């Protein structure tokens, strides 16, 4: 066993959550009364902390407006957006196999933590993950901070852990936390067949 613990990003790694996320972004902008500008790629709205999703995607700099957008998004996502998601083919088989091999499993998501835990209950996987980590609503933690907190909670060192993620945000977070990263290209960040990435969830089993 190369790693004692395997952490998974949620959006774009374990689950395709794009439908609910995009709907939540549109709902928040509409509720706060901000016209939605034309953007070429909504995928940039997935990955960063929620506040940064609005700052970076739509160029919103007023922090009071960012807070209101986050609150409106969270209300929608907790009500219905979180249910508009599905697991990628094969990934749950991999999670079950890792669990049977004795790995400690965690989720490290830039969603807020109560939402991560609620989704684990909604989709029946809460018992599979020893820790289900997320951030506060607007987002003051980095991915690296989140992972370090996970290591601390589990009593593990960074070199005993690996993160599986689909974006450069995940790779940077892993590097900042001092752990390795398995980069997957079926999500929202890396391109298909990009060098250094994997395209089959079962390849995770060969790398851990």
C-alpha positions in Angstrom: 0.0 0.0 0.0 1.7 3.2 -1.2 -0.7 5.6 0.6 -2.7 5.0 3.7 -5.3 7.6 2.8 -6.9 8.6 -0.5 -8.7 11.9 -0.7 -11.1 12.7 -3.5 -12.2 16.0 -4.9 -16.0 16.0 -5.3 -17.0 18.2 -8.3 -15.6 16.7 -11.5 -13.8 13.8 -9.8 -16.4 11.7 -7.9 -19.5 13.3 -9.4 -20.7 15.3 -12.4 -22.4 18.2 -10.5 -22.4 20.6 -13.4 -26.2 20.8 -13.9 -26.9 21.9 -10.4 -23.9 24.2 -10.2 -24.7 26.1 -13.4 -28.4 26.3 -12.4 -27.3 27.6 -9.0 -25.1 30.3 -10.5 -27.9 31.5 -12.7 -30.4 31.5 -9.9 -28.1 33.5 -7.7 -27.4 36.1 -10.3 -31.1 36.4 -11.1 -32.2 36.7 -7.4 -29.6 39.4 -6.7 -30.6 41.2 -9.9 -27.4 41.0 -11.8 -27.5 40.4 -15.6 -25.7 37.2 -16.6 -22.9 38.1 -19.1 -22.2 35.8 -22.0 -19.3 33.6 -21.1 -17.7 31.0 -23.4 -17.1 28.3 -20.8 -19.2 27.8 -17.7 -16.7 25.2 -16.5 -14.6 28.0 -15.0 -17.4 28.4 -12.5 -16.5 24.9 -11.1 -13.6 24.4 -8.8 -12.7 27.6 -6.9 -14.3 28.5 -3.6 -17.9 29.8 -4.2 -17.0 33.5 -3.7 -14.2 33.2 -6.2 -16.6 31.5 -8.7 -18.5 34.8 -8.9 -15.4 37.0 -8.6 -13.4 35.2 -11.3 -16.2 34.2 -13.7 -18.3 37.4 -13.7 -15.8 40.0 -12.5 -17.8 40.9 -9.4 -15.7 42.9 -7.0 -18.2 44.2 -4.5 -17.9 41.9 -1.5 -21.4 42.6 -0.2 -22.8 41.5 -3.6 -20.5 38.4 -3.5 -21.9 37.5 -0.1 -25.5 37.9 -1.3 -24.7 35.8 -4.4 -23.2 33.0 -2.2 -26.2 33.0 0.1 -28.6 32.8 -2.8 -26.6 30.1 -4.5 -26.3 28.1 -1.2 -30.1 28.3 -0.6 -30.8 27.0 -4.1 -28.2 24.3 -4.0 -29.2 23.0 -0.6 -32.8 22.9 -1.7 -32.5 21.2 -5.1 -29.2 21.8 -6.9 -27.3 19.2 -4.9 -29.6 16.5 -6.2 -28.9 17.3 -9.8 -25.7 15.2 -9.8 -24.5 11.7 -10.6 -21.4 9.6 -10.0 -19.0 9.1 -12.9 -19.1 5.5 -14.3 -16.9 3.2 -12.4 -15.8 5.6 -9.6 -17.9 4.1 -6.9 -16.5 0.6 -7.7 -13.1 2.1 -7.2 -14.1 3.7 -3.9 -15.5 0.4 -2.6 -12.4 -1.5 -3.7 -10.1 1.0 -1.9 -12.2 0.6 1.2 -12.0 -3.1 1.1 -8.2 -2.9 0.7 -8.1 -1.0 4.0 -7.4 2.6 2.7 -8.7 5.5 4.7 -10.9 7.6 2.5 -11.8 11.2 2.5 -13.5 13.9 0.4 -11.8 17.3 0.2 -14.1 19.7 -1.7 -14.2 23.5 -2.1 -18.0 23.2 -1.5 -19.0 24.3 2.0 -18.7 21.5 4.5 -22.4 21.1 5.5 -23.2 20.7 1.8 -20.5 18.0 1.3 -21.8 16.0 4.2 -25.4 16.4 3.1 -24.6 15.2 -0.4 -22.8 12.1 1.1 -26.0 11.3 3.0 -28.2 12.0 0.0 -26.3 9.7 -2.3 -25.7 7.0 0.3 -21.9 7.2 0.6 -21.4 8.8 4.0 -20.2 5.5 5.5 -17.5 5.1 2.8 -15.6 8.3 3.6 -13.9 8.7 7.0 -13.8 12.5 6.6 -16.0 14.7 4.4 -14.2 18.1 4.3 -15.4 21.4 2.9 -14.9 25.1 3.4 -17.0 28.0 4.8 -19.7 29.6 2.6 -17.7 32.5 1.0 -14.4 30.7 1.1 -11.4 31.6 3.2 -9.5 28.3 3.0 -7.4 27.0 0.1 -7.4 23.4 -1.1 -4.0 23.1 0.6 -5.5 24.3 3.9 -8.3 21.9 3.6 -6.0 18.9 3.0 -3.8 19.8 5.9 -6.9 19.9 8.1 -7.8 16.5 6.9 -4.3 15.1 7.6 -4.6 16.6 11.1 -8.0 15.1 11.8 -6.8 11.7 10.7 -3.5 11.8 12.4 -1.6 11.2 9.2 1.4 12.8 7.6 1.3 14.3 4.1 3.4 11.6 2.5 0.9 9.0 3.7 -1.9 10.7 1.6 -2.8 11.3 -2.0 -5.5 13.6 -3.5 -7.4 12.5 -6.6 -8.6 15.6 -8.5 -9.6 17.0 -11.9 -8.3 20.6 -11.9 -5.0 22.5 -11.5 -6.5 23.8 -8.2 -6.4 20.3 -6.9 -2.8 19.8 -8.0 -1.7 23.0 -6.5 -3.6 22.3 -3.3 -1.9 18.9 -3.0 1.5 20.5 -3.6 0.9 23.1 -1.0 -0.1 20.5 1.5 2.9 18.3 0.7 1.1 15.3 -0.7 0.9 13.6 -4.2 -1.9 14.2 -6.6 -3.5 11.8 -9.1 -4.9 14.0 -12.0 -8.0 12.8 -13.7 -9.3 14.1 -17.0 -13.0 13.2 -17.0 -14.0 16.3 -15.0 -13.9 20.0 -15.6 -10.2 21.0 -15.6 -7.8 18.7 -17.5 -8.3 17.8 -21.1 -8.8 14.3 -22.4 -5.5 12.5 -22.9 -3.6 15.4 -21.3 -0.1 14.3 -20.3 0.2 13.3 -16.7 -3.6 12.5 -16.3 -5.6 9.4 -16.3 -8.9 8.8 -18.1 -10.0 5.5 -16.4 -11.1 5.5 -12.8 -9.7 2.0 -12.3 -6.2 3.3 -13.0 -6.5 4.9 -9.5 -6.2 1.4 -8.1 -2.8 0.9 -9.8 -1.4 4.2 -8.4 -2.3 3.9 -4.7 
